[in-house]
Amino acid sequence: MNEATSTNTISKLSQLAVGAIGRIKSIPAESAVNQRLMNLGLLPGMMVKIVQIAPLGDPIAIEFARQQISIRRTEAALIEIE
Amino acid sequence: MSAAAEAPRRLARVAMLGNPNTGKTSLFNSLTGLRQRVGNYPGVTVEKKTGVMQLGQGEAELIDLPGTYSLAANSPDERVVVDVLSGHVAGIERPEALVCVVDATNLQRNLFLVSQVAELGIPIVVALNLWDSALKQGLNIKVDDLSMKLGVPVVTTVGRTGQGLPALRAAISQALWDKPAMTRIEWPESARQAEAKLRESIPEEVRNQLKELEVQRLLFDADSPIVDRVGWDREDARRVIDEARQPLWDAGVNPLAAEALFQYAHLKKILDGVIVAPAKEMPRGSESIDGILIHRFWGLVVFVGMMFVVFQGVYAGAGPLMDLIDGAKEWTQDLVRPWFESMPMLQSLVTDGIIEGVGAFMIFLPQILILFLFIALLEDTGYMARAAFLMDKLFNWCGLNGKSFVPMLSSYACAVPGIMATRTIDDPKARLTTILLAPLISCSARLPVYVLLIGAFVEPQLGPVWAGVTLFAMHFLGLFLAMILAFFFTRFLIRTKPQPFVLEMPAYHAPRMENVLFRMYEAGKEFVQRAGTVILAITVIIWALLYFPRPAGLEAEETKAFAAEHARILGLSEEDAAADIAQDEDLGAALQAHIDGAYVDQSLLGRMGKTLQPIFAPAGFDWKITVGVLASFPAREVIVSTLGIIYSLGGDVDEESGDLRQAMRSETWDDGAHAGEKVFNLPVVFAIMVFFALCSQCGSTLAVIAKESNWKWAAFAFAYLTGLAWVGAVIVYQIGIRIV
C-alpha cells in the first residue's frame, strides 16, 4: 500500500455514498452484527461496496465477497473503512 | 446389494444443513417428495421437518435442519442445529451422515458452516447446488479437486431441475457405508491451547458429554447458550471462559473474531486453485434488477404496486372461492337437515353448530392459499428480502424489522394467514411480537360491523365524508396501536434476545412452480387439520351456550303471543289469525324469527349477556349489544346475524339490511337511567366499532396463535386484546357523551 492511500482519511462504512467502495480497516468483534458479518466473510482488508441506501435512509445494502447483505446504519457506523 | 438385505429395519438418519437461500428446501422436497412430517422441536418454535428418501433399494430418514450461516448459537434455529448435531435433542438421535447444501456461486462463505460442522466427525456429502447459476456466472470450479481437498464427495446439483439428484442419492448411500470424514481445520497453537484449557475447567461429568464442537462454541461465541448445559451461572461462565481465552489474546487475536479469521484462512487454502474466477467479473444478474427494485424512488413504486396486487389477490381474488365454500356449507346444511328431522337438538348441533362453525373457518382457506402463493413467489424469487429492506425503517423504531410488513399487510385481509406468514420472520422476538399484534389489524371480517353501523348511523347523521373518514380511521386505529404496543412488547414483555439485523439479499431466481405449490399445499393442509380439532371444539361450546336450556313450551307461548298480536292488529279471531300465519310465508318467517329471538333471550349466552351488561355499561352497551358481543367471540362477523336474531328479524339479515338498520335506530332503553332514550346514539356506535376493531373475537386466530407459539401466548393475546377493546370502547363512549 503506498503512502497516498494509507494517509487517506479513515471513515466509517455508514459515511460512504451509494456506489462507493472501501477497504475494511477494523470491525469491532463485540457487536453481534459484526460477528455475523465476520462469519459471512467480512474481515479486515476486504473490499466492500455500498449498493443502495433504503428510501427512508436506513438500512443500507452492502456488497462483499460475492454477496449482498443489508445492515442498519448504526451498525455500519462501527465499521472503519480506509 | 447383499448388505442392504441385512440392514436393520430402522432407517439410517441423514440430516441436511446449509445456509439460507441455497435451495436446500427445494432439494429436500425433491429427495423426499410428499413423504414429510412437519412439527416443532421440543420446547422451541423452530420448525422440524423430516421425510423419508429413497436411496437405491433402501430408504433413509432425512431431517431438514433450519438454514443457518454459522453454528454460533445466537438464534433458536442455530441452537437447534448444534443440539441435533451433538445428539442433545430428546427423541432425535444424532445423524449418521450429513448432506451439506452449498451455493456454488458463493462457495467460500457457504463452506464456512461446513467447515465448522466438520469438527463433529460426522460423514459429510457436499451438494454443490445452484450449479447452473455458477456456470452462467462463468465460475470454473474444479469439483474433483474440491472433493479431494475436502476429503468428502462433492456432487453438483440443480434443485430447480432435479439435475444431479441421482448422483446425490448414490453419494449419500455410499457415505453411510464409507463414512468419509471431512478435512478439518488445523487450529493454530493459541486456539488449541485455549480449547484445552476451557475443556479442563468444565466439570468432569459434563465434560464427557460435551462434543468438541460444543467446547469450541463456548470458546468462540459471545454468550453461548451451551453455558446452561454446563451448569455455570453467568458470572462463573464469564470468568472461566475469559481465562481460557487468554492464549488467543496473547497471540493478538480477539477471541470473538478468532473463528472467522482462522476458518476463512483455512478455506482460502482449500479453495486456492479450485475456483478459477472468470477473467472478467460477470454480472451476477442481481445488480441491474436491484437498480430498480431497491431504487430509492422506483423501488417504492414497484413495492407499492406489488403489495397492491398481493392485497387485492388475497382480499378480492379469494371472494368467488369463498362464496363457493359458503355455498357448499349451506348446501351441506340443507342436505343434512332432513336426516335429523326427528331429533331437533342433534339437527341443530350438526347444522347450526358443527357445519356452520367449521364452514365459517374453512372459508378462510382460499385466502390462505392465495397469500401463500404470493409469499412463495416473493420468497422464491428473492424479492421478499428486498421488501424487508425497503420497509425496515418503518418497523425498526418499535423493535420489529422489515419482515413484519407482509404479515401485517396480509392481516388486513385476515389475521389467520397473516400469522401463518410470520414464519418468514427469522428473528424469534420480532416474530412473536408480530404474531401477537396481527389480530389488531382490521381484518375483512370487521367490515360488516363497520358497514352496518356507519350506514345506519354515521352516514345519515354526519354525511358521507365523515362516513369515509370513519371507515379509514377504523382501519388505521389497529395498526397505530399495534406499532405502539410493539414498542413496549419488544422492550418489556418478550424476553428473547433480539437477533442482529443482517439481511441477505439473495440473487434473483425464477420461481419454481413445484416449490410454490408445495408451500400452498403445506399451509392449506395444516389449516384444514386445525378445523377438525380446535375449531370444532370451540364451535360446539358456543352452539351449546346459545342452544340451552331451551325451555319447553317457549315455542308454543311465542306462537300464541304472535297470533294474538296479529289478531289484535287485523281484528281477527285467534283461530283465523293462526290459520293466516300458517298460510302466509312471510308471516311464518316472522314468527320463526320471534321464536329464535326468544330462544336467544332465554339461552345461557342471553342470560350471560344480561348478567354481564353492567361490565359493558360504561361503554353504553345494553344487554342486546352485550349478547351480540359475547356471541361474536368465536367469529366477529357473527354479530350481524346475531343482532338480526335478537331484534327478531331472523338470522339471515346482512349489514346492508334496511330492516336491521331501522330496528337498531328505533331501539330504546327499557329501564334504568336512560329509559326511553335511544340505545344507538353516536358515542355508542363509535364505542361498538372501536370495541370490534380491537377485540379478540376470532377463535380461528387464537387457535393459529397457539399453533405458531403456544397456548400461553394465545391466552395472553385474548386477554390483552379484549382488555384493550373494553378500555377503548369506554374511553370513546365517555368522551363521546360529553361532547355530543
Interface residues (C-beta under 8 A of the other chain):
Chain A: I27 A29 E30 S31 A32 V33 Q35 R36 L37 M38 N39 L40 G41 L43 V51 Q52 I53 A54 P55 L56 G57 D58 P59 A61 A65 R66 Q67 Q68 I69 S70 I71 R72 E75
Chain B: Y69 S70 A72 N74 T105 N106 Q108 R109 F112 D221 A222 N254 P255 L256 A257 E259 A260 L261 Y264 R284 S286 E287 D290 I294 H295 R296 F297 G299 L300 A385 F389 L390 D392 K393 L394 N396 P500 F501 V502 L503 E504 M505 P506
